[in-house]
Amino acid sequence: MYKGLTTSYNVAIGNDDFACVAARDQDIATQTKNTLAASTTISNLKRNGFPGACRVNAKTALDSYPNGISHSDRSWSSVPVNKAFLDVGGNAPLNESELQALSGYKSHAVEDLKNASLMNRVDSKFVIPRGYLSALLLHLQDKYTVLEIDGLRDSRYYNCYFDTEHYTHYLAHHNRRANRYKLRQRTYRDSGTSFLEVKFRNNHGRTIKTRVQLDGEKPVLNAQTTRFINESGIAQYGSLAPTQIGTYTRIALANEAAGERVTIDADLAIQDLKTGNMHEVGDWVIVEVKQGEFNRHAPFFGWARQQGLRRCSFSKYCMGIYYTGPRALKRNNFHRIDRQMAVSEKRYTQRMSLTNLWPDTPSGLVQVNP
């Protein structure tokens, strides 16, 4: 499993597609130590292997903080990222068998979802080896539809998480507090649409998500978003600052009749904005089953049991801190997730070895002891 890449060269990306990392005026540039010097336009980047083209029109400004930046240097409008970060995550095309499996789905649009929008839900997460993805997509093909936007059946996401200097939100999750929050900016990289989102996990195990769309011409923190954060219940939002960025590719499946969604995230890359460390999660897929009420008979759960896969409470933000954050932070409660991934990888390797020995046997029938 790829354990990460520490880098010492940072860049501030600023454009209308990524509002959370925009350095739009001289005051902000001065605030980031007058290092925003170079401006380069990157356009018409093609997504290899996918229909159509994705345009990224980004102004890049060179920055040279070898050890990241301090909490006080970070603003809501200027976030330094590694120069190659956006080329690392969320760009790898699906392989031929994955594309073929995905092409067999009926599609839906965002506005088609009413019962399966699930802003108040129960989540079940799994982290599975990427090698399972084709079989998983084939198994679920007649049970779900796939979100399709402008001919694309996978979407590229960019998240920027906010936390306090002492990582209050991270530690609340680590310490298993029943009521906890996460605040992030989510940008849909293919369209440039961006939202500020609050995720609240309550003491009944439910996830409640609220969000407000951002105006690319305004700073992330403005009158509207300040009111939104205040009404969400997050305390001391004035002490929050950008802490981590992440990017990945998502396949979004839905069963409107059952009120259920399955999201499949691949090609995840994360960077901590305090240490500057970057980590690629590697050949893993994060699957999340989202339901209005927990139903153990959901199609994915049956498939996962057949493969010997178990639930894994993998938070992108918290595991990102685990891999890339300051070493002094508590992380012992997340060691088990790393160990569980190692066990899954070993089990998958054993399964594939047995399948290779008996190539005529369907891999789903090859049993590997837990």
Backbone hydrogen bonds in HBPLUS format (Angstrom, degrees):
<---DONOR---> <-ACCEPTOR-->    atom                        ^
c    i                          cat <-CA-CA->   ^        H-A-AA   ^      H-
h    n   atom  resd res      DA  || num        DHA   H-A  angle D-A-AA Bond
n    s   type  num  typ     dist DA aas  dist angle  dist       angle   num
A0005-LEU N   A0278-MET O   2.71 MM 273  5.29 160.5  1.75 150.5 156.4     1
A0278-MET N   A0005-LEU O   3.00 MM 273  5.29 146.2  2.11 142.4 150.7     2
A0063-ASP N   A0010-ASN O   3.07 MM  53  5.23 135.1  2.28 155.3 147.7     3
A0011-VAL N   A0081-VAL O   2.35 MM  70  5.03 157.2  1.39 144.4 153.9     4
A0081-VAL N   A0011-VAL O   2.41 MM  70  5.03 165.3  1.43 154.0 154.1     5
A0012-ALA N   A0061-ALA O   2.99 MM  49  5.28 163.0  2.02 162.1 161.1     6
A0061-ALA N   A0012-ALA O   3.01 MM  49  5.28 156.2  2.07 150.7 157.7     7
A0014-GLY N   A0059-LYS O   3.04 MM  45  5.48 172.8  2.04 165.2 166.6     8
A0059-LYS N   A0014-GLY O   3.35 MM  45  5.48 151.1  2.44 135.6 141.0     9
A0018-PHE N   A0015-ASN O   3.29 MM   3  5.55 135.6  2.50 102.1 112.3    10
A0021-VAL N   A0018-PHE O   3.12 MM   3  5.68 153.6  2.19 112.8 120.4    11
A0022-ALA N   A0019-ALA O   3.25 MM   3  5.09 164.8  2.27 109.0 107.9    12
A0029-ALA N   A0025-ASP O   3.11 MM   4  6.42 162.1  2.14 150.5 156.1    13
A0030-THR N   A0026-GLN O   2.81 MM   4  6.01 155.5  1.87 150.2 156.4    14
A0031-GLN N   A0027-ASP O   2.96 MM   4  6.15 148.5  2.06 138.7 147.9    15
A0032-THR N   A0028-ILE O   3.07 MM   4  6.40 134.5  2.29 144.8 155.8    16
A0032-THR N   A0029-ALA O   3.25 MM   3  5.27 135.1  2.46  94.4 106.0    17
A0034-ASN N   A0029-ALA O   3.17 MM   5  5.56 136.4  2.37 141.7 146.5    18
A0033-LYS N   A0030-THR O   3.04 MM   3  5.37 124.0  2.37 123.1 119.1    19
A0037-ALA N   A0035-THR O   2.92 MM   2  5.61 115.6  2.34 114.6  97.3    20
A0042-ILE N   A0058-ALA O   3.34 MM  16  5.43 141.0  2.50 131.7 142.5    21
A0050-PHE N   A0047-ARG O   3.18 MM   3  5.82 157.4  2.24 142.9 141.2    22
A0068-GLY N   A0065-TYR O   3.36 MM   3  5.24 159.4  2.40 115.0 110.8    23
A0069-ILE N   A0273-LEU O   3.46 MM 204  6.70 165.7  2.48 142.8 146.1    24
A0073-ASP N   A0070-SER O   3.09 MM   3  5.39 142.7  2.23 104.8 115.3    25
A0074-ARG N   A0071-HIS O   3.21 MM   3  5.50 152.3  2.29 106.5 114.4    26
A0085-PHE N   A0082-ASN O   2.95 MM   3  4.99 162.2  1.99 111.0 116.5    27
A0087-ASP N   A0084-ALA O   2.99 MM   3  5.33 142.8  2.13 108.7 120.2    28
A0088-VAL N   A0085-PHE O   2.95 MM   3  5.15 150.0  2.04 105.9 115.5    29
A0090-GLY N   A0267-ASP O   2.98 MM 177  5.29 152.5  2.06 142.3 151.1    30
A0099-LEU N   A0095-ASN O   2.92 MM   4  6.15 163.8  1.94 161.1 165.9    31
A0100-GLN N   A0096-GLU O   2.94 MM   4  6.08 155.9  2.00 145.9 152.9    32
A0101-ALA N   A0097-SER O   3.02 MM   4  6.16 158.5  2.06 141.4 146.9    33
A0102-LEU N   A0098-GLU O   2.96 MM   4  6.14 156.4  2.01 147.1 153.8    34
A0103-SER N   A0099-LEU O   2.91 MM   4  6.05 141.4  2.06 143.7 153.9    35
A0104-GLY N   A0101-ALA O   3.34 MM   3  5.66 153.7  2.42 103.6 110.9    36
A0105-TYR N   A0102-LEU O   3.28 MM   3  5.82 171.2  2.29 117.6 119.3    37
A0146-VAL N   A0106-LYS O   2.93 MM  40  6.39 157.9  1.97 150.4 155.8    38
A0108-HIS N   A0146-VAL O   2.88 MM  38  5.92 143.8  2.01 142.2 142.7    39
A0148-GLU N   A0108-HIS O   3.05 MM  40  6.10 158.5  2.09 168.2 169.0    40
A0112-ASP N   A0109-ALA O   3.00 MM   3  5.33 154.0  2.07 109.1 117.5    41
A0113-LEU N   A0110-VAL O   3.21 MM   3  5.92 165.1  2.24 119.7 123.6    42
A0209-LYS N   A0119-MET O   2.72 MM  90  5.10 167.5  1.74 157.5 162.1    43
A0121-ARG N   A0207-THR O   2.93 MM  86  5.36 165.1  1.95 149.2 153.6    44
A0207-THR N   A0121-ARG O   2.80 MM  86  5.36 161.5  1.83 152.4 158.2    45
A0122-VAL N   A0291-GLN O   2.72 MM 169  5.27 156.5  1.78 157.9 166.3    46
A0291-GLN N   A0122-VAL O   3.00 MM 169  5.27 167.1  2.01 150.4 154.5    47
A0124-SER N   A0289-VAL O   2.93 MM 165  5.09 141.0  2.09 141.8 152.6    48
A0289-VAL N   A0124-SER O   2.80 MM 165  5.09 166.6  1.82 154.9 155.8    49
A0312-CYS N   A0125-LYS O   2.79 MM 187  5.56 165.4  1.81 135.9 140.4    50
A0126-PHE N   A0287-VAL O   2.77 MM 161  5.09 149.0  1.86 154.9 161.0    51
A0287-VAL N   A0126-PHE O   2.79 MM 161  5.09 159.0  1.83 151.4 157.3    52
A0128-ILE N   A0285-VAL O   2.87 MM 157  5.29 164.6  1.90 157.4 158.5    53
A0285-VAL N   A0128-ILE O   2.78 MM 157  5.29 157.4  1.83 159.9 167.6    54
A0132-TYR N   A0129-PRO O   3.07 MM   3  5.94 169.9  2.08 126.5 129.4    55
A0130-ARG N   A0283-ASP O   2.99 MM 153  5.07 163.8  2.01 124.1 122.0    56
A0133-LEU N   A0130-ARG O   2.97 MM   3  5.50 162.5  2.00 120.9 126.4    57
A0136-LEU N   A0132-TYR O   2.95 MM   4  6.11 158.2  2.00 159.0 166.1    58
A0137-LEU N   A0133-LEU O   2.91 MM   4  6.12 167.0  1.93 158.8 161.1    59
A0138-LEU N   A0134-SER O   3.02 MM   4  6.26 156.3  2.08 149.3 155.9    60
A0139-HIS N   A0135-ALA O   2.98 MM   4  6.13 154.8  2.05 145.0 151.9    61
A0140-LEU N   A0136-LEU O   3.08 MM   4  6.32 152.4  2.16 153.2 159.6    62
A0141-GLN N   A0138-LEU O   3.36 MM   3  5.17 158.3  2.41  99.6 105.9    63
A0143-LYS N   A0140-LEU O   3.00 MM   3  5.30 161.4  2.04 117.1 122.4    64
A0145-THR N   A0254-ALA O   2.86 MM 109  5.40 162.2  1.89 151.1 154.7    65
A0254-ALA N   A0145-THR O   2.88 MM 109  5.40 148.6  1.98 147.4 155.4    66
A0147-LEU N   A0252-ALA O   2.87 MM 105  5.52 161.6  1.90 166.6 172.4    67
A0149-ILE N   A0152-LEU O   2.95 MM   3  5.26 155.9  2.01 149.3 151.9    68
A0152-LEU N   A0149-ILE O   2.93 MM   3  5.26 165.6  1.95 117.8 121.4    69
A0155-SER N   A0250-ARG O   2.87 MM  95  5.23 160.3  1.91 146.3 152.0    70
A0250-ARG N   A0155-SER O   2.72 MM  95  5.23 164.5  1.75 155.2 160.5    71
A0189-ARG N   A0156-ARG O   2.83 MM  33  5.35 140.3  1.99 145.9 154.4    72
A0157-TYR N   A0248-TYR O   2.88 MM  91  5.50 168.5  1.89 163.4 167.4    73
A0248-TYR N   A0157-TYR O   3.22 MM  91  5.50 150.0  2.31 135.2 142.0    74
A0158-TYR N   A0187-THR O   2.90 MM  29  5.07 139.6  2.07 150.0 158.6    75
A0187-THR N   A0158-TYR O   2.79 MM  29  5.07 163.1  1.82 153.8 159.4    76
A0159-ASN N   A0246-GLY O   2.79 MM  87  5.17 166.1  1.81 154.8 159.7    77
A0246-GLY N   A0159-ASN O   2.90 MM  87  5.17 148.2  2.00 146.5 150.7    78
A0160-CYS N   A0185-GLN O   2.85 MM  25  5.05 149.5  1.95 143.6 152.7    79
A0185-GLN N   A0160-CYS O   2.73 MM  25  5.05 153.6  1.79 142.8 151.7    80
A0161-TYR N   A0244-GLN O   2.79 MM  83  5.24 161.4  1.82 157.3 162.8    81
A0243-THR N   A0161-TYR O   2.74 MM  82  5.71 171.8  1.75 161.4 160.0    82
A0162-PHE N   A0183-LEU O   2.92 MM  21  5.56 165.7  1.94 154.8 153.9    83
A0163-ASP N   A0241-ALA O   3.05 MM  78  5.71 156.8  2.11 154.0 151.8    84
A0241-ALA N   A0163-ASP O   2.98 MM  78  5.71 153.4  2.05 142.8 146.6    85
A0167-TYR N   A0164-THR O   3.03 MM   3  5.04 163.5  2.06 112.4 112.6    86
A0171-LEU N   A0167-TYR O   2.95 MM   4  6.14 169.3  1.96 159.4 162.2    87
A0172-ALA N   A0168-THR O   2.99 MM   4  6.13 147.6  2.10 144.7 153.5    88
A0173-HIS N   A0169-HIS O   3.31 MM   4  6.57 153.4  2.39 143.5 148.7    89
A0174-HIS N   A0170-TYR O   2.91 MM   4  6.21 167.7  1.93 153.7 157.6    90
A0175-ASN N   A0171-LEU O   2.77 MM   4  5.79 160.3  1.81 148.2 152.9    91
A0177-ARG N   A0172-ALA O   2.88 MM   5  5.29 169.7  1.89 168.0 166.5    92
A0176-ARG N   A0173-HIS O   2.96 MM   3  4.94 158.6  2.00 106.6 112.3    93
A0180-ARG N   A0201-ARG O   3.05 MM  21  5.38 152.4  2.13 142.1 150.7    94
A0201-ARG N   A0180-ARG O   2.90 MM  21  5.38 166.0  1.92 159.2 163.6    95
A0182-LYS N   A0199-LYS O   2.91 MM  17  5.19 131.3  2.16 141.8 153.2    96
A0199-LYS N   A0182-LYS O   2.93 MM  17  5.19 165.9  1.95 151.6 156.2    97
A0184-ARG N   A0197-GLU O   3.03 MM  13  5.41 163.1  2.06 153.4 158.2    98
A0197-GLU N   A0184-ARG O   2.79 MM  13  5.41 172.2  1.80 168.3 170.9    99
A0186-ARG N   A0195-PHE O   2.83 MM   9  5.32 156.0  1.89 154.8 161.8   100
A0195-PHE N   A0186-ARG O   2.85 MM   9  5.32 157.2  1.90 150.3 157.6   101
A0188-TYR N   A0193-THR O   2.86 MM   5  5.46 166.5  1.88 166.7 169.7   102
A0191-SER N   A0188-TYR O   3.10 MM   3  5.73 142.7  2.24 115.9 125.4   103
A0192-GLY N   A0188-TYR O   2.66 MM   4  5.42 153.4  1.73 167.8 175.4   104
A0214-LEU N   A0194-SER O   2.85 MM  20  5.56 177.4  1.85 146.1 146.3   105
A0196-LEU N   A0212-VAL O   2.90 MM  16  5.44 164.7  1.92 158.7 159.8   106
A0212-VAL N   A0196-LEU O   2.98 MM  16  5.44 151.4  2.06 147.1 155.9   107
A0198-VAL N   A0210-THR O   2.85 MM  12  5.39 166.6  1.86 159.2 163.1   108
A0210-THR N   A0198-VAL O   3.02 MM  12  5.39 161.0  2.05 153.5 159.5   109
A0200-PHE N   A0208-ILE O   2.91 MM   8  5.14 164.8  1.94 143.4 148.5   110
A0208-ILE N   A0200-PHE O   2.82 MM   8  5.14 165.8  1.84 150.2 154.9   111
A0202-ASN N   A0206-ARG O   2.96 MM   4  5.60 156.6  2.02 158.5 162.8   112
A0205-GLY N   A0202-ASN O   3.12 MM   3  5.63 157.8  2.17 120.6 121.3   113
A0218-LYS N   A0215-ASP O   2.93 MM   3  5.57 168.5  1.95 125.2 129.1   114
A0226-THR N   A0222-ASN O   2.81 MM   4  5.82 157.1  1.86 158.8 165.7   115
A0227-ARG N   A0223-ALA O   3.15 MM   4  6.25 158.6  2.20 141.5 146.6   116
A0228-PHE N   A0224-GLN O   3.00 MM   4  6.26 155.1  2.07 144.3 151.9   117
A0229-ILE N   A0225-THR O   2.87 MM   4  6.05 165.8  1.89 152.0 154.4   118
A0230-ASN N   A0226-THR O   3.01 MM   4  6.11 162.1  2.04 146.2 151.7   119
A0231-GLU N   A0227-ARG O   2.93 MM   4  6.09 158.1  1.98 149.5 155.0   120
A0232-SER N   A0228-PHE O   3.04 MM   4  6.20 130.1  2.30 138.9 152.0   121
A0232-SER N   A0229-ILE O   3.13 MM   3  5.07 133.0  2.36  93.5 106.7   122
A0233-GLY N   A0230-ASN O   3.36 MM   3  5.74 154.9  2.43 105.5 112.0   123
A0239-SER N   A0236-GLN O   2.99 MM   3  5.71 162.9  2.02 119.7 124.7   124
A0240-LEU N   A0237-TYR O   3.12 MM   3  5.26 165.5  2.14 109.2 112.9   125
A0273-LEU N   A0243-THR O   2.88 MM  30  5.25 171.2  1.88 143.3 142.9   126
A0245-ILE N   A0271-GLN O   3.00 MM  26  5.41 164.1  2.02 156.6 161.4   127
A0271-GLN N   A0245-ILE O   2.89 MM  26  5.41 158.3  1.94 158.2 159.0   128
A0247-THR N   A0269-ALA O   2.99 MM  22  5.53 154.8  2.05 152.7 160.0   129
A0269-ALA N   A0247-THR O   2.99 MM  22  5.53 155.9  2.05 158.6 166.2   130
A0249-THR N   A0266-ALA O   2.93 MM  17  5.32 175.4  1.93 159.4 160.9   131
A0266-ALA N   A0249-THR O   2.85 MM  17  5.32 161.4  1.88 154.9 161.1   132
A0251-ILE N   A0264-ILE O   2.84 MM  13  5.03 156.1  1.89 142.3 150.3   133
A0264-ILE N   A0251-ILE O   2.83 MM  13  5.03 156.3  1.89 151.6 158.5   134
A0253-LEU N   A0262-VAL O   2.81 MM   9  5.01 171.4  1.81 158.9 158.2   135
A0262-VAL N   A0253-LEU O   2.95 MM   9  5.01 159.5  2.00 125.9 131.5   136
A0255-ASN N   A0260-GLU O   2.75 MM   5  5.21 164.0  1.78 162.6 161.9   137
A0259-GLY N   A0255-ASN O   2.94 MM   4  5.99 120.1  2.31 142.3 159.3   138
A0260-GLU N   A0255-ASN O   3.13 MM   5  5.21 163.7  2.16 138.3 143.3   139
A0259-GLY N   A0256-GLU O   3.19 MM   3  4.96 140.8  2.35  92.1 103.5   140
A0261-ARG N   A0290-LYS O   2.96 MM  29  5.12 162.0  1.99 148.0 153.7   141
A0290-LYS N   A0261-ARG O   2.79 MM  29  5.12 176.2  1.79 158.0 159.3   142
A0263-THR N   A0288-GLU O   2.98 MM  25  5.28 160.1  2.02 148.8 152.3   143
A0288-GLU N   A0263-THR O   2.94 MM  25  5.28 158.3  1.98 150.4 156.6   144
A0265-ASP N   A0286-ILE O   2.89 MM  21  5.04 169.9  1.90 143.7 146.9   145
A0286-ILE N   A0265-ASP O   2.88 MM  21  5.04 162.1  1.91 148.5 151.6   146
A0281-VAL N   A0268-LEU O   2.97 MM  13  5.60 166.2  1.99 157.2 161.7   147
A0270-ILE N   A0279-HIS O   2.87 MM   9  5.27 157.6  1.92 150.2 157.8   148
A0279-HIS N   A0270-ILE O   2.80 MM   9  5.27 157.7  1.85 153.6 159.4   149
A0272-ASP N   A0277-ASN O   2.95 MM   5  5.57 155.7  2.01 161.2 168.2   150
A0276-GLY N   A0272-ASP O   2.96 MM   4  5.36 138.8  2.13 129.3 141.4   151
A0284-TRP N   A0282-GLY O   2.78 MM   2  5.63 142.4  1.92 103.9  93.1   152
A0298-ALA N   A0295-ASN O   3.24 MM   3  5.88 155.5  2.31 123.5 122.7   153
A0301-PHE N   A0298-ALA O   3.03 MM   3  5.57 122.7  2.37 114.4 127.6   154
A0303-TRP N   A0299-PRO O   3.24 MM   4  6.54 162.5  2.27 151.3 155.7   155
A0304-ALA N   A0300-PHE O   2.83 MM   4  6.08 161.8  1.87 157.8 163.2   156
A0305-ARG N   A0301-PHE O   2.97 MM   4  6.18 157.1  2.02 148.8 154.2   157
A0306-GLN N   A0302-GLY O   3.14 MM   4  6.37 154.6  2.21 144.3 150.8   158
A0307-GLN N   A0303-TRP O   3.13 MM   4  6.46 142.2  2.28 144.5 154.6   159
A0307-GLN N   A0304-ALA O   3.16 MM   3  5.13 124.5  2.49  93.5 107.4   160
A0309-LEU N   A0304-ALA O   2.87 MM   5  5.02 165.6  1.89 152.7 149.2   161
A0308-GLY N   A0305-ARG O   3.07 MM   3  4.97 152.8  2.15  98.9 107.4   162
A0314-PHE N   A0312-CYS O   2.69 MM   2  5.56 131.9  1.91 114.4  98.4   163
A0319-MET N   A0315-SER O   2.80 MM   4  5.76 167.5  1.82 156.5 160.9   164
A0320-GLY N   A0316-LYS O   2.91 MM   4  5.73 136.0  2.11 129.8 142.0   165
A0321-ILE N   A0317-TYR O   2.98 MM   4  6.35 149.2  2.08 147.3 154.8   166
A0322-TYR N   A0318-CYS O   2.88 MM   4  6.16 152.2  1.95 142.5 151.4   167
A0323-TYR N   A0319-MET O   2.96 MM   4  6.17 152.8  2.04 143.9 148.7   168
A0324-THR N   A0320-GLY O   2.87 MM   4  5.90 153.4  1.94 146.4 154.6   169
A0325-GLY N   A0321-ILE O   2.72 MM   4  4.29 149.7  1.80 122.2 128.5   170
A0329-LEU N   A0326-PRO O   3.20 MM   3  5.85 164.7  2.22 118.2 122.7   171
A0334-PHE N   A0331-ARG O   2.92 MM   3  5.55 160.6  1.96 121.3 127.8   172
A0335-HIS N   A0332-ASN O   3.24 MM   3  5.39 161.8  2.28 105.4 110.9   173
A0337-ILE N   A0334-PHE O   3.17 MM   3  5.42 133.6  2.40 102.0 113.3   174
A0339-ARG N   A0335-HIS O   2.93 MM   4  6.28 155.8  1.99 152.4 159.9   175
A0340-GLN N   A0336-ARG O   2.81 MM   4  5.98 151.8  1.88 141.7 149.8   176
A0341-MET N   A0337-ILE O   2.99 MM   4  6.24 151.7  2.08 146.4 153.1   177
A0342-ALA N   A0338-ASP O   3.14 MM   4  6.43 149.2  2.24 140.2 148.4   178
A0343-VAL N   A0339-ARG O   2.97 MM   4  6.31 153.8  2.04 150.7 157.5   179
A0344-SER N   A0340-GLN O   2.95 MM   4  6.21 159.7  1.99 147.6 153.1   180
A0345-GLU N   A0341-MET O   2.93 MM   4  6.12 153.5  2.00 145.7 152.9   181
A0346-LYS N   A0342-ALA O   3.03 MM   4  6.27 155.4  2.09 144.7 150.9   182
A0347-ARG N   A0343-VAL O   2.90 MM   4  6.15 160.2  1.94 152.9 158.4   183
A0348-TYR N   A0344-SER O   2.90 MM   4  6.04 156.2  1.96 145.8 152.3   184
A0349-THR N   A0345-GLU O   2.99 MM   4  6.19 157.6  2.04 145.7 151.6   185
A0350-GLN N   A0346-LYS O   2.99 MM   4  6.26 156.3  2.04 147.5 153.7   186
A0351-ARG N   A0347-ARG O   2.93 MM   4  6.16 158.2  1.98 146.8 153.1   187
A0352-MET N   A0348-TYR O   2.93 MM   4  6.18 161.6  1.96 153.1 157.4   188
A0353-SER N   A0349-THR O   2.97 MM   4  6.15 147.8  2.07 142.2 151.3   189
A0354-LEU N   A0350-GLN O   2.99 MM   4  6.28 158.7  2.04 152.0 156.7   190
A0355-THR N   A0351-ARG O   2.93 MM   4  6.17 153.4  2.00 146.1 154.3   191
A0356-ASN N   A0352-MET O   2.95 MM   4  6.12 148.9  2.04 141.7 149.3   192
A0357-LEU N   A0353-SER O   3.11 MM   4  6.40 138.2  2.29 137.8 148.8   193
A0357-LEU N   A0354-LEU O   3.13 MM   3  5.05 124.8  2.45  91.1 105.4   194
A0358-TRP N   A0354-LEU O   3.08 MM   4  6.42 147.4  2.19 145.3 153.4   195
A0361-THR N   A0358-TRP O   2.98 MM   3  5.69 167.7  1.99 127.6 131.2   196
A0365-LEU N   A0362-PRO O   2.87 MM   3  5.56 158.5  1.91 121.1 128.0   197
A0366-VAL N   A0363-SER O   3.14 MM   3  5.27 156.2  2.20 105.0 112.3   198
